[in-house]
Amino acid sequence: MEENIVTENTVETKKKKGKGVKGFFKGLLIFVLGSTTGTLITLLIVLIAGLLMYSFNQQKMSQIVGTNGFIDAEAATKLDILEDMIEYYYYEDVDREDLKNGLYQGLMTSVGDPYTCYYTPEELKDMNADWNGNYEGVGAYIKLDTEVGYPMMESFIEGGSAGECEELTAGDYIIEVEGEDVYGQTLNEVVSKIKGPEGTFVNITMEGANGRYKIDLERRKIETPTVKVNDEGDNIWKIQVTEFDNITISQFDDALKQIKEAGAEGLIIDLRGNPGGNLNAVVDMCNNILPEGVIVYTEDKNGKRVDYTSDGKNELQIPLVLLVDGGSASASEIMAGAIKDYKKGTLIGTTTFGKGIVQSVLPLGDGSAIKITTSKYYTPNGNNIHKIGIEPDIEVKLDAEKYLEDGTDSQLEYAVDYLKKEIGK
């Protein structure tokens, strides 16, 4: 996920009128096929009349769509022709709504920015649920096994019905949802079938080591855990943040309260593999760590600057280590950049991803929306880290071989030892 500033702008669209060249060629084709005695002169008359009508439609189209944008009369006519070709030549019927959505998505993709896109109303609803950190479902992390062709239940979320089902085992495959075979379907398609209103049930056919079986799981309101707290010993605690959602703010506040009540003398915030999230969430969280001053600021293409600041009232007063790596991106880099610039903690790990741009979500008034990159962001010292990343204060690479062998986390071990020295243990 990328950090986003959600704004409420409504964009009204004009409906395109007129047939363009489509009606003319249809009429001409019918005439030629249906006439057995028509003369060349008659055909020429029809052709001239058709061209005059086409020219009139072009002028009319220009008045409707205008000439300032890229959808001028030429583009509108070409879209008509493409629609005709799909209708008459494609071997299957195509949903017109899918064609329109593809057109909108293609337009946003043509900008050349991987973070700029179009959301259908359903996609926007799902995205908002992700940002809020909760959804209505069975409480399971699902991934698609591309080799097998079926999705599997990878792990379970506390409070969900999936984790409470004794028959269900992590690693089992989802074969059917409500009697429909899901082989070859995308992960989003399968997940959308499993999600549903709170209090309803979904019937799922599973297959695993014990064979094929059916289960009925209750859909509940699930709060996604994005913060995990762990005691590393010697009054050193670790808070792992997996992403920055709206719900992460309260979860992080609770984690800080827990470690303070436990008498923590040193803190590790683990942002490794954290892809980012909501800009406002990371700003609120940094307000519980940093001194008074700018946390981050953004600038658009016109030079308009927006500052996000800390009041310094909740500044963290114990030694801090921030664990980062190449998977720490976006909002993670906002926190890392601010902590590094203020020398409020020590960054340990490897260079971060390097995403120094911000997206805004603009509703279109019909339930759909676009997400579009609107500005760059800068650390308090004025550094834009886009495609550069943030270098750690101390570079420590993860010993992957050791980690796979027995779970030893060499970066975490280094951070704990570093803090022990800081607090004199």
Disulfide bonds with the S-S distance in Angstrom:
none
